[in-house]
């Protein structure tokens, strides 16, 4: 018997979620599959969306080259742009689109010769205060881009800082900053949260990310309320069961003490697989179709759960950590984080298994 931990991937749900994004999009939607497809597999996500996605967005040139090497000819946007002259050249050679977010990036491509102009997206800092050109400086950068025969300005973009929050005034302010300016090319503004706000934004390309994987981008709504379906189901099984008496502790540090005679189930998964070490007691774990609470500290390779109220639970019983039975956003909230991190930190030792 092999170790039972695995991540089951349902690609039909990825396609379903992309269609939800498209229903909310004003025009095109580039599927964001950076960070190894949010832990789901870069090439696998591209393959699953190949017949539907208007394009793909990745973080770095290396990710874009991996998609090209896998045989995909879609439009590919590199969200952090080129880091060097060498990456400018690679992007040109492989037909990647690059974000320009700093004037130095334009300096790094000076003197290079490209067979075809590189499509560039100018990123504007409209208030996120992370990457981007200030609005007041945008015209001078646009002039530089348009004066360079190696470059073709195709879109102006920005990124929302607070679109996930309910009725946030700053979200409105950022939209107004971008929409009132007279840009020479079409806009790209919306992330998943902005798309699902049902706010009309005049843009040519949206960039759905987390919603594609079945996690809610909105603070006040669950994924199911937004008609989003989980792509990943992180699963394992019970590998041991035993009884502890009331007053006994479980796990490192005895941080959890039994208040009643308790039947403990041991699950083959831990932080070595990417399950969050800081998950508190009470975090939901589904055992044999019944929700049970996590008890004790998460170990590298194991967790313990209270299965007292699941008489059918036994060695080999199925366990879901998140997926269709346990909403990943519930787990993330209890851990003080977001679904993005939980997806991305599932380690390579967890086999990814396609369900269909």
N, C-alpha and C positions, 0 to 999 in steps of 0.2 A: 504493500500500500504506500503510495506516495503521499507526501505532506499535502493536506487538503486545501490549503489556501490558494485562491485564484481570483482573478478579476474577469467576470463574464461580461462580454461586450455585445450589445444589441445594436447593430448599425442601422437597422430600420428606424430606431428611435432617434439617431443622429439626423437622419434624413427628415423625419417628422419635425424635429425641432428647427431645422433649417427652413422648412416650409412655413412654420409659424413666423420665423423672422422675416421671411419674404412677404408674408401677408401684411406685416406692419411696415415694411420698407417702402420708401417713396420710389425707389428705382432699383439699382443693383445692390447686391449684398455680398461682400467678400467674407468668407468663413475664416475666422481667426483660429488657426491650428498651431500656434506657437507653443513653446515649452513641451515639445513632444506630444502635440495634440492634447494639452492639459492632462498629460499622463496617460492618455488613451492610445498613443502611438501616432507619430506624425504621418508616415506613409499610409497607415491603415485608415486614418481619418480622411486623407486626401482621396484615397481609393473609394471610400464609402460615399463621398460627396461628388465624385468626379462627374457624374452625369447631370448634376443639379447646380453646383456652386458657380456663381458668376466669376469668382476668383478666390484666391487664398491670401491670407495675411499671416506673416511670421515675424519673429522678433529680429532675426539677424540673417546675414547673407548665407551663412552655412546652412541654416534651415531651408532657405530657398533653393540652394544647390541640391540638397537632399531630395526635394520634391522633383526638381528637374531630372536628377539622376534616376528617379523612379519612373520616369517616362511621361510626366504630366506636362501638358503645354498650356495650362491655364495662366491667366494673369496672376502674378505673384508680387505682393507688396511687402517690402521689408520695412517694418515699422520703426526701427532704430537707424535705418540707413546704413551707409558705408562707414567703416571705422578707419579706412586707409585708402590710398591710391590703388593698392592691389585689389581691394574689395570693389572699388568703382569699376575696375577692369573686368573682374569676374561677373559683376552684375550686367555689364554691357554685353559680355560674351554669351551670357545665358538668358538674356531677356528678362531680367528682374526689374521691378519698379522700386525706386528708392525714396524714402522720406528724407527731406532736408530740414533739419531742425536747428542748425547752427551754421554760421557763416564759414567757420573753418572747414566744414565739409566741402564747400565750393572751392576753397583754396586747394584742397587735396586732390581735386580732379583736374586742376589746371595743367596743361601740357600733355594730357593723355589724348590718345586718338582712338575713337570708337568707330566701329563699322556703321552702327546705327545710333541715333541719339538715345540716351537713357531717359525713360519717363520718370519724372520726379514729382513728388507731392510735397508742397511746402506746408510744414506744420507750424501753426500759430498758437502761441501761448495766450489763451483767452481767459486764464484764471486758474488753471490747474497748477501752474508754477512748478512744472517738472521739465519737460522738454518743449522747445518751441521758440519761434521768433515773436517778439512783441509786435502788436498790431502797428504801432507807430514806425517800426523798422521794416515792415513787410515790403513796402514799395521798393526800397533800395535793393532788397534781396531779390525781388521779382525781376528787377532790371538786370541784375547780374545773371540770373538764370536765363532770361530771354536773350542776353547777349552772347551766351555760350552755345555754339552750334552743336556741341556734344550733348546738350540737355534739352529736354522738352517738358515744360511745365504742363501737367495734365489735371492736377487737382490741388485745391487748398483744403487743409484739414485742421481739426482741433479735437480736443478730448475733454469730455465733461467730468468734473470733479465730484458732483453731488447728485447725479441723475437718479441714483438708487434711493434717495431720501424723499419722503412724502412732501409734496407741495413746497419744494425748496426754491427759494427766491434766487439763489445764486445760479441754479440751473437755467432759470429764465434769463438772468443777466448774461450768462455766457452765450446763449442762443442769440440774444439781441446783438451782442458785440459782433458775432460772426455774420449774421444775416443782414445787418444794416450796411456793412462795408461793400463797396463795389469791387468785387474780385474779378480778375480776368478769366478765370477758369471755374468749373463747377466745384461744389463743396462736398466734403465728406465729414460728417460730424458724429453720427449716432453710434454708440456702443449698445450692448444688450439692454441696459437699463433705459436709455433714452428711447430705444425702439418700443419697448413695452409700456412706456408712459402714454402712448397714443397721442403724442403731441405732433402736430403737422410740422415737419421740418423740410424745407426745400433743399434737397441734397441729391447728388447723383449716385453716391455710394455710401452705404452703411457698413458697419463692421461688427456684426454679432460675434460674441465670444462665448462667455460662460453659459448663456442660455442654450447653446447648441448641445451641451453635455447634460442638460437636464437639471441644472441648479437655478434657482430663482435669482434674477438680478435686482429684484425689488425688495426693500426692507419689510414691506407690509403684506406681501402676497407670497404664497407658497408656489412651488413649481407646478403642482397639479392645478392650482387655480389659474395659472397662466397657460395651461394645456401643454406643459413641457414634460417630457418623459426621460427618466434616467437612462443613460447609455451604459454606464458601468454599474455592475452589481458586485461588490467586494464580498466574497464568501469564504467560509472555512467549515470546520466541523468540530464537534466535541471529541476530545481525545482522552478525557478522563472525567469521572464524576466521583464525588465523595461527600461525606457528611461532616459538618462542623457544629459544635454545640453553641448555644447562646453564650456570648461572652468571649468566644475565641476570635482571634484576628486572622485575616487572610492577606497574603502577599507581603511584599517588602514594606518594612516599617509598621506593619499592622495598622495602616491608615484606615482600614475598614474593620469594624468589630461587629460580629453578628448579634443582632437584637433578638433573634429567635433561633431555634435549631434550623439549620439551613443546609440545603443540598447545593453543592457547588459544582458547576461545570467548568472545565478547563478547555479553552478554545485555542487552536493552533494559529495564532496570529499575534503580532506585537509591533513595537516601533521599528524593529528590523525589517518589517514589511511595509512600513509607512503608516500604520495605525497610530494615531496621535498619543504620545506618551502621557500628555497632560489631560487626557480624557478623564473626567471626574466620575466618582461613583454615581450610579443612576443613569449614565449615558445609555441610550437604548441599544439593545442587541437582540435580533430576532433569532430564537432557537426553536427549531421544529415548528415554525409558523406562529410562535407566541413571543410577544415582546417581553424581554427580561432586562433587568438592570445590571450594568457592569458593576463589579465589586472589587475592591483592592486596586493596587497600582498596576498599570500596564507594564509588562516586562518586554524584553527584546523579542521574544518568540511566542509569548502566551499572554492571554488575558483570562480572568475568571469572572463568571456570571452567576447570578442567583437563579437557579432553575427549580427551586422548591415548588413553585406552582405550575410546573410543566411535567406532570407524571410520565408523559411519553418520552421525555428527553433521555437519551442514553448515548453511550459512546458511538460515534458515527453520525449522530443527528446533525442535520444541516444547520448552518449558522450564516446569517447575513449581517454584515456590519453597516453597509449602506447600499441602497439600490431601490428596488420596487417596493420593499416592505419597510425599510427605514430610510426616511428622507435625509440625505446627506447634509442639508442645511440645518436640521435639528442637531445632528452630531457636531457640526461646525460651531453652532451658536454656544453649545455647552462647553466647547473647548476654547472659546474666546477667539475664534478665527472664522474663516469663510471657506465655502466649498472649493474654491480655486486651489487653496493650499492642500486640502486633503486629497484632491485628485492628483495634483502634481507630485506629492511626496510618496505615492505608492511606488515602492522600490522595484528595481529590475528583477529581483528574485521571485516576484509574484507573477506567475504565468498569466498572460492575457489570452483569453479563449473566446473565439467568435461563436456566438450562439446560432447565427444563420449565415 
